Amino acid sequence: MAAPDPPSPARRHPGPASPPPSSNLSFGRLLAQFDSDSDSDSDARMTWGGEGTLYWLIRPEDLAAHRFDQARLTVQC
């Protein structure tokens, strides 16, 4: 039996990464960003509020102390 094909590499949105909403910049540092991917050729095909972006933000002191339960999720549509 043949080995399965390796998973395709992660795809990034073709445009530049958009910054988190300015109202949340004072909260902390960008921990993770997930852009919508509605491309029918993509493996992900996930959208957040249409063509939005998910941002995980965390305060520097919480990051340093590994308090990831204090991270905040915000959605920009």
Backbone as a ProteinNet text record, in pm:
[ID]
protein_1_A
[PRIMARY]
MAAPDPPSPARRHPGPASPPPSSNLSFGRLLAQFDSDSDSDSDARMTWGGEGTLYWLIRPEDLAAHRFDQARLTVQC
[TERTIARY]
84.6	0	89.5	57.2	137.6	118.3	224	217	128.4	52.2	-33.9	49.7	-9.5	56.4	76.4	188.3	208.1	107.1	71.6	-22.7	35.7	-53.1	-6.8	40.9	137.6	188	78.8	90.2	-6.6	-2.3	-116.4	-125	-153.7	-95.2	-121.8	-208.6	-280.6	-360.9	-266.9	-306	-213.1	-174.7	-256.1	-226.2	-141.3	-98.7	-20.1	-106	-42.8	-115.5	-171.6	-297.4	-358.8	-336.4	-318.7	-295.9	-424.9	-415.5	-535.8	-608.3	-738.1	-811.3	-743.2	-735.5	-660.9	-715	-843.5	-899.1	-839.4	-779	-721.4	-569.9	-507.1	-361.2	-308.3	-383.5	-337.2	-346.4	-420.8	-436	-305.8	-234.4	-112	-52.7	16.7	90.1	8.8	32.7	-32.5	29.8	-51.8	-6.1	-25.3	-139.2	-167.8	-270.1	-264.1	-356.7	-399.4	-530.9	-585.5	-672.7	-629.8	-705.8	-808.7	-919.7	-1017.2	-952.3	-997.9	-945.4	-1061.8	-1125.5	-1241.3	-1206.2	-1077.8	-1031.8	-1072.8	-1144.3	-1192.8	-1079.2	-959.8	-844.6	-770.1	-809.2	-740.7	-795.2	-711.5	-756.5	-838.8	-813	-876.8	-1022	-1043.5	-1176.5	-1254	-1193.9	-1258.8	-1272.9	-1385.4	-1403.7	-1453.7	-1416.3	-1454.2	-1532.8	-1663.4	-1746.6	-1735.6	-1737.1	-1719.7	-1574.3	-1503.4	-1359.8	-1279	-1318.3	-1253.3	-1127.3	-1076.9	-953.5	-971.5	-918.1	-916.1	-781.2	-781.7	-658.3	-659.9	-553.2	-532.6	-429.2	-467.3	-380.8	-353.3	-234.7	-199.1	-110.6	-127.8	-42.8	96.7	199.8	337.8	363.3	308.2	331.6	264.4	149.1	83.6	160.3	214.6	296	421.1	488	609.8	582	463.9	427.3	352.9	342	275	129.2	63.7	-78.5	-162.2	-163.7	-233.7	-385.7	-433.4	-576.2	-619.7	-525.9	-556.2	-555.7	-529	-529.1	-671.5	-679.4	-809.6	-823.6	-941	-972.8	-1056	-1021.3	-1101.9	-1115.4	-1228.7	-1256.9	-1274.7	-1209.4	-1224.9	-1286.9	-1402.6	-1472.9	-1465.7
-117.5	0	124.2	219.2	340.6	432.5	503.6	600.8	717.6	773.6	887.1	1009.7	1094.9	1220.2	1304.1	1375.4	1464.1	1578	1632.6	1744.7	1863.4	1938.2	2055.9	2161.7	2243.9	2347.1	2448.5	2508.3	2610.7	2725.7	2780	2892.8	3019.5	3125.7	3255.8	3336.2	3426.9	3519.7	3592	3610.1	3670.2	3814.1	3884.9	4024.2	4034.3	4155.6	4173.7	4146.8	4101.2	4076.6	4207.6	4204.8	4326.6	4334.5	4455.2	4470	4448	4412.2	4399.5	4533.3	4530.6	4655.6	4747.8	4875.5	4970.8	4979	4950	4956.7	4849.9	4745.8	4639	4645.8	4740.5	4746.7	4775.1	4848.5	4880.1	4758.8	4656.3	4537.9	4460.9	4445.8	4368	4334	4222.3	4180.1	4078.4	4077.9	3981.5	3844.7	3749.8	3614.2	3524.5	3539.1	3458.7	3532.7	3508.7	3570.9	3464.5	3454.7	3360	3435.1	3438.7	3506.3	3410.5	3465	3384	3325.1	3207.8	3140	3071.1	3141.4	3085.5	3032.4	3026.4	2975.9	2829.7	2798.1	2661.9	2562.7	2611.3	2522.7	2498.2	2565.6	2554.9	2437	2380.9	2273.8	2327.8	2451.1	2506.9	2547.1	2635	2688.2	2731.6	2820.1	2874.1	3024.2	3077.2	3221.7	3266.6	3385.7	3445.3	3571.8	3564.4	3681.2	3725.8	3634.1	3666.9	3650	3760.2	3755.8	3819.6	3793.8	3856.4	3785.9	3833.1	3781.8	3764.7	3655.2	3632.7	3677.4	3747.2	3790.6	3742.9	3676	3642.4	3740.5	3815.6	3916	3876.6	3913.6	3883	3994.6	4026.5	4127.8	4070.2	4153.5	4103.9	4031.7	4081.3	4016.8	3879.3	3863.7	3732.8	3635.6	3685.9	3601.9	3554.3	3644.9	3609.5	3504.9	3511	3417.2	3293.9	3281.8	3169	3156.7	3269.8	3270.6	3286.5	3182.3	3189.8	3193.8	3157.7	3169.3	3316.1	3407.5	3549.4	3613.8	3535.7	3589.7	3629.1	3724.1	3775.1	3751.3	3703.1	3683.6	3800.1	3852.3	3955.6	3921.3	3958.8	3930.4	4061.6	4073.7	4191.9	4144.4	4199.8	4159.8	4268
0	0	0	-84.5	-99.1	21.2	53.1	163	121.3	214.2	179.8	144.4	63.4	27.6	152.5	162.1	278	272.5	387	386.5	310.8	247.8	173.8	272.8	233.5	325.2	357.3	472.6	512.3	413.3	385.6	292.8	370	325.7	386.4	292.9	350.2	271.3	175.8	49.7	-45.9	-15.2	58.6	90.1	215.5	248.9	371.2	494.1	599.5	723	774.5	809.7	860.2	1011	1062.5	1206.2	1283.6	1410.3	1491.4	1499.9	1526.7	1540.9	1641.4	1609.9	1693.2	1835.4	1855.2	1989.6	2081.4	2023.2	2103.5	2114.1	2045.8	2048	2187.3	2266.9	2401.7	2493.5	2452.8	2538	2549.7	2441	2450.1	2316.3	2313.4	2194.9	2116.2	1986.2	1899.1	1922.7	1963.9	1992.1	1869.5	1802.2	1682.8	1597.6	1467.8	1373.4	1273.3	1250.7	1154.5	1056	931.2	826.7	768.1	717.6	646.4	522.6	485.7	367.3	298.4	207.2	137.6	0.1	-33.1	-163	-177	-283.7	-302.3	-323.8	-359.5	-377.7	-247.4	-142.4	-13.9	65.5	151	239.1	355.9	396.1	515.7	490.1	396.1	363.6	488.2	566	685.4	669.4	711.8	709.5	845.6	881	1009.7	978.8	990.3	962.1	817.6	725.5	583.8	546.2	537.4	504.9	618.3	740.1	855	901.2	1014.2	1072.7	1222.8	1277.1	1421.5	1475	1587.1	1652.7	1796.6	1839.1	1978.8	2032.5	2136.1	2197.2	2342.2	2388.7	2527.3	2581.7	2709	2772.3	2792.3	2778.6	2792.3	2924.2	3033.6	3162.6	3169.8	3104.4	3101	3011.6	2902.4	2815	2888.9	2958.6	3031.6	3140	3199.7	3305.9	3252.4	3120.5	3054.5	3096.7	3119.6	3156.4	3028.8	2946.5	2819.3	2837.2	2955.3	2982.6	2990.1	2994.4	2998.7	2859.9	2755.5	2619.7	2580.6	2490.8	2446.1	2295.7	2256.9	2115.2	2066.5	1951.9	1890	1740.9	1683.3	1542.6	1468.8	1355.5	1270.6	1139.6	1107.2	984.1	878.7
[MASK]
+++++++++++++++++++++++++++++++++++++++++++++++++++++++++++++++++++++++++++++

